[in-house]
Amino acid sequence: MTRVARTTDWLTGVADLRAFKSHLQALLSGPTDAAHYSLLGIDLDKFGYANHFIGFIEADRALTKLAAAVGEIVPSDGLFARIGGDEFVVVLPDAGEGRRGTRLAHQLLDVVRESLQHLATPDALVAMSTATSPFTASIGAVSFARRSSLTVESLLREAFERAAFAKRSGRNRVWAQTVAPEQVAAS
């Protein structure tokens, strides 16, 4: 039996980690029209509770619904991928300083909140000691110039470190930064 490499996520149908890494590597090393890009690392907030309160099957349906909603607003020149459980990424050309990526990241906060609102059942809200839906996203936005010294792994690390800053700062927010190749290489 011949194995075919999968390039789409088995659950959501969007690009998977392998497709994302291949795409980003091609942007970093191959000819491209754009000189600047934005990478968004999207980490869902408190999504593990959804598995507990509504079950894995319904939580998987929620991820599928979310992926479809996000896919509708990601521009056609961008790539949206699920890279793990409740972690997603978007990479797209940016004119510089990450304005396009940051705008999209703020739109994504609304889409995530709206797409996952139905998970905030009364039982879940009581158990989580909150009156509003805790199912949001923390997004790390990294803007970078295309340079050969950048790597896929270092950019992913930078984006998700910023998502972690957003999470520690209260969740449901974007933490954006322009990254110079020297910063990425040194971290």
Wavefront OBJ file of the C-alpha trace (Angstrom):
o trace
v 0.000 0.000 0.000
v 1.320 3.426 -0.941
v 0.997 6.160 1.675
v 0.045 9.614 0.476
v 1.202 12.592 2.512
v -1.775 14.442 3.900
v -1.819 18.202 3.458
v -5.169 18.940 5.041
v -6.219 18.568 8.633
v -8.315 15.413 9.088
v -10.926 17.194 11.198
v -11.343 20.697 9.823
v -10.322 20.294 6.193
v -7.975 23.302 6.343
v -4.244 23.025 5.692
v -2.301 20.982 8.226
v 1.074 21.543 9.891
v 2.973 19.859 7.058
v 1.301 22.033 4.412
v 1.851 25.152 6.496
v 5.557 24.461 7.044
v 6.056 23.727 3.362
v 4.234 26.921 2.365
v 6.148 29.120 4.810
v 9.465 27.573 3.820
v 8.699 28.326 0.172
v 7.919 31.942 1.092
v 11.168 32.257 3.027
v 13.423 30.704 0.430
v 11.746 30.967 -2.953
v 10.920 33.797 -5.303
v 7.903 35.783 -4.179
v 6.297 39.128 -4.935
v 6.013 40.180 -1.307
v 8.899 41.365 0.845
v 6.986 41.377 4.140
v 4.648 38.872 5.780
v 2.577 38.452 8.893
v 2.294 35.213 10.808
v -0.556 34.825 13.277
v -0.361 32.174 15.993
v -3.907 31.517 17.238
v -4.349 29.679 20.532
v -7.911 29.072 21.705
v -8.568 30.087 25.304
v -9.943 27.478 27.714
v -11.043 25.167 24.907
v -10.166 22.118 27.010
v -13.226 22.897 29.115
v -15.392 22.449 26.021
v -14.216 18.853 25.772
v -15.203 18.338 29.396
v -18.623 19.981 29.281
v -19.940 19.060 25.846
v -17.772 16.080 24.950
v -15.133 15.472 22.343
v -17.539 14.928 19.451
v -19.298 18.257 19.951
v -15.994 20.016 20.613
v -14.668 18.622 17.324
v -17.788 19.945 15.579
v -17.121 23.340 17.168
v -13.534 23.313 15.823
v -14.845 22.436 12.364
v -17.390 25.269 12.520
v -14.705 27.656 13.748
v -12.307 26.675 10.954
v -15.005 27.309 8.346
v -15.777 30.749 9.804
v -12.108 31.744 9.993
v -11.475 30.415 6.495
v -14.132 32.799 5.181
v -12.246 35.897 6.340
v -8.659 34.873 5.597
v -7.698 36.628 2.349
v -7.145 34.453 -0.729
v -3.412 35.271 -0.702
v -3.085 33.943 2.861
v -2.859 30.421 4.209
v -4.883 29.216 7.193
v -3.866 25.986 8.910
v -4.592 23.917 11.998
v -1.269 22.871 13.462
v -2.467 21.047 16.569
v -5.414 20.507 18.922
v -6.695 24.047 19.380
v -3.853 25.912 17.684
v -4.102 27.532 14.280
v -1.909 29.778 12.147
v -2.376 32.271 9.331
v 0.421 33.558 7.124
v -0.198 36.335 4.626
v 1.700 38.962 2.658
v 1.883 42.293 4.460
v 2.989 45.673 3.166
v 5.188 46.104 6.210
v 5.003 46.630 9.950
v 2.216 44.067 10.250
v -0.771 46.349 9.826
v -2.646 43.904 7.581
v -1.906 40.969 9.867
v -2.864 42.884 12.995
v -6.160 43.998 11.440
v -6.955 40.400 10.507
v -5.997 39.210 14.003
v -8.508 41.609 15.582
v -11.200 40.406 13.172
v -10.334 36.833 14.139
v -10.963 37.599 17.819
v -14.575 38.434 16.952
v -15.007 35.416 14.681
v -13.642 33.027 17.307
v -15.809 34.480 20.065
v -18.935 34.319 17.897
v -18.185 30.828 16.573
v -17.621 29.366 20.040
v -20.335 31.296 21.907
v -22.666 28.282 21.866
v -20.175 26.314 23.998
v -20.772 28.614 26.960
v -23.546 26.512 28.483
v -24.899 27.540 31.894
v -23.120 24.570 33.503
v -19.822 25.536 31.871
v -20.126 29.170 32.980
v -20.882 28.185 36.581
v -18.043 25.685 36.688
v -15.631 28.227 35.241
v -16.869 31.022 37.554
v -17.617 33.433 34.747
v -20.679 35.203 33.394
v -19.421 35.575 29.835
v -18.098 33.109 27.322
v -14.513 32.211 28.149
v -14.045 30.580 24.773
v -11.955 33.164 22.975
v -8.506 33.305 21.391
v -5.115 34.708 22.224
v -3.260 35.674 19.071
v 0.413 36.370 18.541
v 1.086 38.433 15.429
v 4.593 38.511 14.013
v 5.498 40.733 11.104
v 8.735 39.936 9.351
v 10.740 40.783 6.277
v 11.549 37.875 4.026
v 15.150 36.873 4.745
v 17.046 33.626 4.346
v 18.133 33.679 8.012
v 14.570 33.174 9.224
v 13.319 29.637 9.813
v 9.852 28.175 9.981
v 10.459 26.899 13.505
v 11.783 30.200 14.844
v 8.855 32.133 13.379
v 6.335 29.678 14.836
v 8.032 30.001 18.216
v 7.908 33.810 18.014
v 4.209 33.844 17.059
v 3.178 31.484 19.849
v 5.348 33.259 22.427
v 3.369 36.382 21.609
v 0.117 34.407 21.863
v 1.275 33.329 25.334
v 1.877 36.998 26.235
v -1.669 37.782 25.059
v -3.014 34.914 27.178
v -1.112 36.065 30.282
v -2.358 39.614 29.688
v -5.979 38.546 30.042
v -6.847 36.420 26.988
v -9.037 37.436 24.053
v -6.406 39.804 22.700
v -3.668 40.256 20.127
v 0.005 40.717 20.948
v 1.774 42.038 17.858
v 5.401 42.771 17.089
v 7.633 43.303 14.104
v 10.542 40.911 14.271
v 13.965 41.539 12.775
v 15.874 38.485 11.531
v 18.520 39.075 14.180
v 15.872 38.904 16.928
v 14.513 35.595 15.659
v 17.956 34.097 15.165
v 19.020 35.125 18.668
v 15.978 33.759 20.476
l 1 2 3 4 5 6 7 8 9 10 11 12 13 14 15 16 17 18 19 20 21 22 23 24 25 26 27 28 29 30 31 32 33 34 35 36 37 38 39 40 41 42 43 44 45 46 47 48 49 50 51 52 53 54 55 56 57 58 59 60 61 62 63 64 65 66 67 68 69 70 71 72 73 74 75 76 77 78 79 80 81 82 83 84 85 86 87 88 89 90 91 92 93 94 95 96 97 98 99 100 101 102 103 104 105 106 107 108 109 110 111 112 113 114 115 116 117 118 119 120 121 122 123 124 125 126 127 128 129 130 131 132 133 134 135 136 137 138 139 140 141 142 143 144 145 146 147 148 149 150 151 152 153 154 155 156 157 158 159 160 161 162 163 164 165 166 167 168 169 170 171 172 173 174 175 176 177 178 179 180 181 182 183 184 185 186 187
